[in-house]
């Protein structure tokens, strides 16, 4: 059976003469490869005619920003569950159609699952076990898990988080229970194999003793090495998630320097990294095409406590984007999968309703969110991405 949208797929040893997908897994180039219960019904392996038609097919990847379910968010999900646990599905329902339309949808968890018996929200970086289930129900296929909160409860928090994602059928990258799974995830997106790698700028907690791989930290050499290993393991497209930056309107010098390094790294006739997805800033930041590679400096947080008591309240609070990129297969064997359409979809987290809002859809239904839409648009296009074809999507 051929893996379906977002399903895990074998990570296999390259065959002599180039990347391949046959043979046993190679530890030096391993991503996650364990098979889990399929979330989509399998289809028969395509015959020769179908294989030929696949050569012209592409795929669409969608990515969203940080999920930080702080006290106000958790109060709302408790209410939505009728006081019997937590339910994040109503909170995410407004963007679920866009998430489900993508061939591959990636989220970013900026928190860890709390321990059993500990009140939810006892730590600002923890969330309840229902979240993984509800992300999968919304349509997500995987999550980046590298952030400043990843080690809030040490190795135990990492294990709980990844175990829950596994049970929900969600792939993950950025944190690891073993050294073997630290290199990232390999997923099927339409006809392509996509490697998802994730890294954090830092952490407020020490790495667990004897487990330096528990959290993948940003290091240019490591990222390039991981990307090349993923390519050797069969990845057609390599996507790198970076948790970095702050509340500024755009990237700092350290970020732009790293982008230049990563987008310039090449092996043979194609780059090592095909897409960079930034999170970390709670606010939407620019998209930019650098050296032929699309970079999202910051999607903004998808779900977070808006801190209503802060003074003055930033008018951008709660605003974010869904980043959506359509890839087409290479024109010739061994070439690069090219982005043929780049889009941003404006989102807003409504703190009063406790809902993630598709801004354009809400405007169509009469909501007065034109100023929100325009602020997001201006932030995203601030580095000239429109000239490279970036458009506002629906």
N, C-alpha and C positions, 0 to 999 in steps of 0.2 A: 504494500500500500504506500502511496505517496503522501508524505506529511501535508496536512492542510494548514490554513492560515494560522501562523503563530505557533504551530506545534514544534516541540523539540525534534531535532534530527540528529542522526549519528555524526560525530566529529571523527573523521577518519584520517589515516595516514596518507600523505601525498604519495602518489605513484611516481616511479622514476620519470624524470623529465618534466615534472610540473605538478601543480595541485591536482588532487584527485579526491574521490569520495568513496574509496573502496579499501577494505582491509581493516585491521584492528586499530583502535584509538592509539595515538602516540602521545605519551605523557607530556612531552615538551611543547606540544601544540594543542593541548586539550582545552576545549570549552565544555560547558555542561552538555552531557549527552544522555543522561538517564531518561528513559521513557516513562511517561506518566499517562494517566487516563486521558484519552482524547476528548477535547471539548467540542469537536466538530466531527460529523460522521465521515469516515474515510470513503474515498472513491477508488475505483479500480485504477491500477497503474496504466497510464496512457499508452496506447499502441503507437506505431511509427507515425501515423498521420497526425495524432495529437501532439507527439513530440515535435514534429515539424512546425506546427502552428504555435507552439510555445516559444519558439525562437523570436517571434515578433511581439510577444506579450511582455508587459511591464508590471509594475506594482506601485501601490501608494503607501507611504509610511506617514503616520501621524504621531506626534509627541506632545505631551502636555507638561506643565510645570509642577512645582513642589506641592506635596500634600502634607500639611502640618495640622493635624486635628487637635487643636488646643481646646481649652475648656468650653468656649462658646460653641464650637463646632460639635463637640461631644454631647453637650446638652441638647442640641438640635437633633442629632442622630438618635439619642435616647428617646426623645419625644416622637420622632418618626417611627420608632420601633414599638410605640405604645408602652414605653417603660419596661419592656422585656428584652433588654440588650441594646444593640445599636443597629441602625439601618442607614447606610450611606447611599443606597440606590436612589431615593427621592432627591437627594442633594445633587447627584450626578445626572439625573434623568434628562436635563436640558441639553447636555452635550453628548449623550449616549448615541443619538443617530449619527453624528459626525464620527465618533469613535468607531462605531460598527461598520461604517462604510469603508474604512481603511483596510488594506490587506494586512497591515501590521501596525498595531497601536501600542505605544510605550508610555508609561507613566513614570513619575519620580516620587519615591517615598522619602520624605525628609524626617523620618521618625522610625522607631522600632516598636514591635509589638510588646505590650506590657506583660508582666509575669502573671500567672494564674494566682488569683486571690488578692492581688494588689489593686486597689481602686483605680479604675481607668482615669487617666489624667493626673495621677499622683505625681508623675514627672511630666514636664511640658513636652518631652520628646517621645512620648509613648502613645499607642493607639490600641483599640480593642481588636479582638480576633476577627470580628465580622468584616473588617475593612478589606482584607484580601479576597474574601468571597464576593464582596460587592464590586470591587474593581473588575473582577473577572466577569460578573454579570453585566457590567456596563459595556464590556467589549474589549477591555485591555488584554493584551497578550503577554506583556512583560513589563518589568519596572527596573529602573536604576535604583540602587539602594545605597550608594555612596554619598554620605553627607556628614556634616558636623555632628549629627545626632546618632550616627550608626553605632557608635560604641558607648552610648549612654548607659547601657546595662552590660557592657563587656561582651565576652564571647557568648554568654547565655542569651543576650538580646539578639545577637546576630543569628544564633541557631533558631530561636523562636520565630523570628521574622521570616527566615528562609524556609523553615518547615511549613509555615502557614501559606506562603506563596506556592510552595510545591503542592500542598493539598488542594489549593484553588486552581491549579493548572497554569499558574503564571510563572514565566521565566524570570530570571533576575541576574543582574550584573553589578559589580561594585563592592560587594561584601561576600564573604565565603566562610563555610564551615571547614573546608579542607583546602589544601594548596592546589589540588587538581582543579577545583571549580572556580578558582580566583581569576582566571583569565577572561571570563565572560560567558555569554550565551550565544548559541548559534540557532537561528530560527528560520523557518520557511515563510517566505512572503511571495505568494503567487509562484512564479517559476524560479525565484531567486533564493539563495541562501544568504541571510543577513547576520553578520556578527554584531552583537551589541556589547560594547565595552563601557565601563563607567568608573569614574575616579572622583575623589574629593580633594579640594584645596587643602583641607586640614581637618583636624578633629580636636575637640576639647578634652578628650580622654586618651590615655596611653593605649597603645596597641596591646592586646592580650599577650602575656608571656608565652614565648614559643610559637606565636601565631602572627607573624608579621604580615601575612597574606589576608588577615581577617577583614581589612579595609584596604581597598586599592587607593593609594594616594597619587596625586598628580605628579608625574615625573616624565619629561619628554621622551627620554630614552626608553623607559618602560612602556609608555603608550605605543611608541612606534614598534617596539619588539612584540608587544601583544597583538598589534594590528597585523604585523607580518605573519605571526604564528596563526592567527585566525584565517588569513588568506591562504596559507599553506594547508590549513585544515579544510578548505573548500569554500570559504566565504566569497560570494560574488560582490557583496557590498559590506563595507566596514563602517559602523556608526559608533561614534564616541560621545558619551554623555559626560559633561564636566560640571561638577558642583563648585562654583567659584563666585567671585565678585561680591558686590554689596548693593547699597541702595542708590548708587549713582545712576545718571541717565544713560550711561554707556560704559564700554569696557575701559579698564585702565591699561597702562603700558605693559604690565606683566601678562595680561590676557592677550593683548594683540601680539606680543612677542611670541607667546606660546602658539597662537594660531598660525603665525607665519612659519614656525618650525614644523608644525604638524601638517599643514597643507603643502609644504615643500617636500616632505618625505616621499620618496618614490622607490618602487621596485620594478625594474623593467620599464614597460611602457604605460604604467598606470600608477596613480598615487596610492599610498598605503591607507589613507583615511578618506572616506567618501562623503561624510557628513559629520558636523560637530553640533551638538545640542547642549546649550548652556542652561543651567539652573543655578539657584543660589540667591540671586537677587529676587526680592518679593515683587518687584516691579517689572513691567515689560521693557525690554531693551532692544537695541537694533539687531536686525538680520543683515548679513553682508556676504557677498561672494568674494572669496580671497583665493587667488591662484586657481580659479576654476572650481573651488569647493565651497558649498554653502555653509555658513556659520550662523548659528543663533546664539547671540551672546547671552540672552536671558529671556525665557518664555514668560517669566513672572510666576507667582505662586497660584496654582489652581484653587486650592483650598487652604485658607489660613485664618487665624483669628485676626480681625482687622484692628485690634487694639483701639477701640473707640475712645478710650480715655486719654490717648496721646494728644499732645498739643504742640504745634497745630497739626490737624489731621491732614495727611498728604492726600490730595484729590485723586492720586493714582492708586490708592490702596484698594486691593481686591481685583485690580485689572491684570489680565494675562492674555496669552495667546495659545491657540493650538497651532503648532507648526506642521505643515503638510507638504510633502515632497513626492512627486511622481517620478519614478525611475523607468528608463527604457533600457533594454539590453544593448550591449555593444554592437557596433556596426560590423566588427570583425572579431574572430575568436581571440581571447586574451585581452581585449580592450576593456575600457571602463564603462560601467553602467552610468549613464548620464541622467541628470535631473532635467526633465523636460517641462516641468511645471513646478513652481515654488509659490506657496501660499501661506498666509497667516489668517487665522480665524479669531476675531476678538472675543474674549470671554470676560465675564465679571462675576465675582463672588458677592452675592447680595447678602450682607450680614443679617439683615432683618428677617428675610425669608429663609435664610440658610440654604441657598440654592446657587449652583453654578449656572450662569445664564449665558446662552448663546446670544451675543449682543445684537447681531444683525436680525436674527429671528425675532428677538424681543421687540426691536424697532418696528419690524413688519406688523407686529401685533399691537402696536400703539404705544409702547413704552418710550419715554423721553430720554433715551440713552445716546443720542447723537453726540453729545460732548464726550462721553466715555469712549465711544467708537473713534472719534477724531483724535483724542489723546493717545489711544493705543496706536492708531495709524501713524501719527507723527513720531512716536517713539521708535516704532519698528523701522520706519523708512529714513531715520535720521542720518544714516551713513550711506545713503544713495542706492539702496537695494532696488528701488523701482527701475532704475536704468538697466539692471540686469534681469528684469522680468518678474520680480516679486510682486504678487497681487494679493488683494484682500479676498479671501475665499468665503464660501458659504457652507 
